[in-house]
Amino acid sequence: MNIPLRRLPAVLVLLLSVALHAPAASQSLPRSTPEAQGISSAAIRDFVEAADKAIHTMHSFMLVRHGQVIAEGWWKPESADKPHVMWSLSKSFDATAVGLAVAEGKLNLDDPVLKFFAAEAPANPSEHLKAMRVRDLLSMSGGHDTEPKFSFETGPSVREFLAHPVAHKPGTYFRYNTPGSYMLSAIVTKATGKTVLEFLQPRLFEPLGIERAAWATSAEGYSLGGYGLSIRTEDIAKFGQLYLQKGKWNGRQLLTEKWVEAATSKQVENDKAPSGKNPDWRQGYGFQFWRCQHNAFRGDGRDGQFCLVLPEHDAVVAITAQTGNMQGQLNLVWEKLLPAFQAKALPADAAAHEQLKRTLGNLLAHPARAKK
């Protein structure tokens, strides 16, 4: 039976309106106390204070354990509702669009890159360029010896990428390559008719309750792919939790388990750094995700943006910052948080939890250090 709204009491009309337009209860991750999820408030406070002292400058921190947010803080003037630039953490979202397009049959990981760019391809493409596949771009092993130059303001160029010499057989040589990530964005658009931002909106952002996601576009009209995404700290945590849960969200399989496994596994060796230097950049690379020490994986971005997933501890760490000491950020997680994770819940500690909340509620960003 349909009852006209004009015949309903005003209060009931208001309640119906609120119910129809209010965000779903699942929009925010559930909250809990650290002790209830097997880690002490004191250990988290030790991490936060150490990060505040050692890292210039932290912007936000969120810790999720067993699917529950157990600690969250923002260094003022940052705040929970303020979107933050992700820099290269955008790449992991870019790759997720590829995974979704593959699942829908829009493209294949073994499709040649040139399949999508007949008009932009060089007149006489090299054998290596003809052999370059989508999966090679995903694993940063497209075959370039050097990263093609590009402007951060206008974005990379498809034609310039395809004109850049491909010195190595694709799939055999790791070279971090932001224009390669941009090409993935362009491929998604060629295959689906939508920018990566548009494509992800109903498939990822809306189901996770990620609101107001913004992604800058290139002069060519594609989402920048390798950078340019802006979202909130909790959005980072939700994304990590989705991958921790092997692509499942609220009982719905958003990403295939096959994709999650491939994206977060080592697809290519990247051990080029001098021994002992930046060990978390020497553990292998997946599909726009880095492997880490302690069997963890992450998406990360310039200046210290992190979506760190620790499967063995059922935990996700989300961090935003403006620092050049990214290995230092990870070292603090390994030193302060990792040893504190316990398999079972700990006794409640109201005093320590209150201290932690006070610490998290009174954080103030340090001035960014001037570049020398």
Long-range contacts (C-beta under 8 A, 24 or more apart in sequence): 23-209, 23-211, 24-209, 26-209, 26-250, 27-209, 27-211, 28-209, 28-234, 29-64, 29-67, 29-68, 29-69, 29-234, 29-237, 29-238, 29-241, 30-67, 30-68, 30-69, 31-68, 31-69, 31-70, 32-65, 32-66, 32-68, 32-69, 32-70, 33-70, 33-348, 33-353, 34-63, 34-65, 34-70, 34-71, 34-346, 34-353, 34-356, 35-345, 35-346, 35-347, 35-348, 35-349, 35-352, 35-353, 36-68, 36-70, 36-345, 36-346, 36-348, 37-65, 37-66, 37-68, 37-70, 37-345, 38-65, 38-66, 38-341, 38-342, 38-343, 38-344, 38-345, 38-346, 39-63, 39-65, 39-70, 39-337, 39-340, 39-341, 39-342, 39-346, 40-340, 40-346, 40-349, 40-352, 41-71, 41-349, 41-352, 41-353, 41-355, 41-356, 42-349, 42-352, 42-355, 42-356, 43-336, 43-337, 43-339, 43-340, 44-70, 44-71, 44-337, 44-340, 44-356, 45-352, 45-355, 45-356, 45-359, 46-336, 47-332, 47-333, 47-336, 47-337, 48-73, 48-356, 48-359, 48-360, 48-363, 49-359, 50-332, 50-335, 50-336, 51-329, 51-332, 52-363, 54-325, 54-328, 54-332, 55-304, 55-321, 55-323, 55-325, 55-328, 55-329, 55-332, 56-322, 56-323, 56-325, 56-366, 56-368, 56-369, 57-321, 57-322, 57-323, 57-365, 57-366, 57-367, 57-368, 57-369, 58-304, 58-319, 58-320, 58-321, 58-323, 58-363, 58-365, 59-84, 59-320, 59-321, 59-322, 59-365, 60-84, 60-233, 60-318, 60-319, 60-320, 60-321, 61-233, 61-317, 61-318, 61-319, 61-360, 62-233, 62-234, 62-236, 62-237, 62-317, 62-318, 62-319, 63-315, 63-316, 63-317, 63-318, 63-337, 64-237, 64-240, 64-241, 64-315, 64-316, 64-317, 64-318, 65-313, 65-314, 65-315, 65-341, 66-314, 67-241, 67-245, 67-314, 69-234, 69-237, 71-356, 71-360, 72-233, 72-234, 72-360, 73-359, 73-360, 73-361, 73-363, 74-233, 74-363, 75-363, 75-364, 75-365, 75-366, 76-363, 76-364, 76-365, 77-365, 78-320, 78-365, 80-232, 80-233, 80-234, 81-232, 82-232, 83-212, 83-213, 83-214, 83-230, 83-231, 83-232, 84-230, 84-231, 84-232, 84-233, 84-305, 84-320, 85-228, 85-229, 85-230, 85-301, 85-305, 86-227, 86-228, 86-229, 86-230, 86-231, 86-236, 86-301, 86-305, 87-227, 87-301, 87-302, 87-303, 87-305, 88-178, 88-181, 88-226, 88-227, 88-299, 88-300, 88-301, 88-302, 88-305, 89-229, 89-236, 89-299, 89-300, 89-301, 89-305, 89-306, 89-307, 90-181, 90-215, 90-224, 90-225, 90-226, 90-227, 90-228, 90-229, 90-301, 91-178, 91-181, 91-225, 91-226, 91-227, 91-288, 91-299, 91-301, 92-239, 92-263, 92-288, 92-289, 92-299, 92-307, 93-196, 93-200, 93-204, 93-229, 93-239, 93-299, 94-181, 94-184, 94-185, 94-188, 94-196, 94-223, 94-225, 94-226, 94-288, 95-138, 95-181, 95-184, 95-263, 95-287, 95-288, 95-289, 96-200, 96-204, 96-255, 96-263, 97-184, 97-185, 97-188, 97-196, 97-199, 97-200, 97-204, 98-134, 98-138, 98-184, 98-187, 98-188, 98-287, 99-255, 99-256, 99-259, 99-263, 99-287, 100-199, 100-200, 100-203, 100-204, 100-255, 101-188, 101-191, 101-192, 101-199, 102-259, 103-255, 103-256, 103-259, 106-188, 106-191, 106-192, 107-134, 107-187, 107-188, 107-191, 108-134, 109-133, 109-134, 109-135, 109-138, 110-134, 110-135, 111-187, 113-137, 113-142, 113-162, 113-183, 113-187, 114-162, 116-186, 116-187, 116-190, 116-191, 117-158, 117-162, 117-186, 117-190, 120-158, 120-159, 120-162, 121-162, 122-162, 122-163, 125-162, 126-165, 126-166, 128-166, 128-167, 128-168, 128-169, 128-170, 129-162, 129-166, 131-169, 131-170, 132-166, 132-170, 133-170, 133-171, 134-184, 134-187, 135-171, 135-267, 135-287, 136-170, 136-171, 137-177, 137-180, 137-181, 137-183, 137-184, 137-187, 138-184, 138-263, 138-267, 138-287, 138-288, 139-171, 139-174, 139-267, 139-268, 139-285, 139-286, 139-287, 140-174, 140-175, 140-176, 140-177, 140-180, 140-268, 140-270, 140-285, 140-288, 141-170, 141-171, 141-172, 141-173, 141-174, 141-175, 141-267, 141-268, 142-166, 142-170, 142-175, 142-177, 142-180, 143-167, 143-168, 143-169, 143-170, 143-171, 143-172, 143-173, 144-168, 144-175, 144-177, 144-180, 145-173, 145-175, 146-175, 147-175, 147-176, 147-177, 147-178, 147-179, 148-177, 148-179, 150-178, 150-179, 150-182, 152-227, 154-218, 154-219, 155-182, 155-216, 155-217, 155-218, 155-219, 155-220, 155-222, 155-224, 155-228, 156-182, 156-183, 156-218, 156-224, 156-226, 157-218, 157-219, 157-220, 158-183, 158-186, 158-220, 171-268, 174-268, 174-269, 174-270, 174-272, 174-285, 178-226, 178-227, 179-226, 180-226, 181-225, 181-226, 181-288, 182-218, 182-222, 182-224, 182-225, 182-226, 183-225, 184-225, 184-288, 185-222, 185-223, 185-224, 185-225, 185-226, 186-220, 186-222, 186-225, 189-222, 189-223, 195-221, 195-222, 195-223, 196-222, 196-223, 196-225, 197-223, 203-254, 204-254, 207-249, 207-250, 207-252, 207-254, 208-235, 208-238, 208-239, 208-242, 208-249, 208-254, 209-238, 210-235, 210-238, 210-239, 227-301, 227-302, 233-318, 233-320, 234-318, 236-305, 236-306, 236-307, 236-318, 236-320, 237-307, 237-316, 237-318, 239-299, 239-307, 240-299, 240-307, 240-308, 240-309, 240-316, 240-317, 240-318, 241-316, 243-297, 243-309, 244-309, 244-311, 244-314, 244-315, 244-316, 262-286, 262-287, 263-287, 263-288, 263-289, 264-289, 264-291, 264-297, 264-309, 265-291, 266-291, 278-327, 279-327, 280-327, 280-330, 281-327, 292-330, 293-330, 293-334, 294-334, 294-338, 300-326, 304-329, 306-330, 308-333, 310-338, 310-341, 313-338, 313-341, 315-341, 322-368
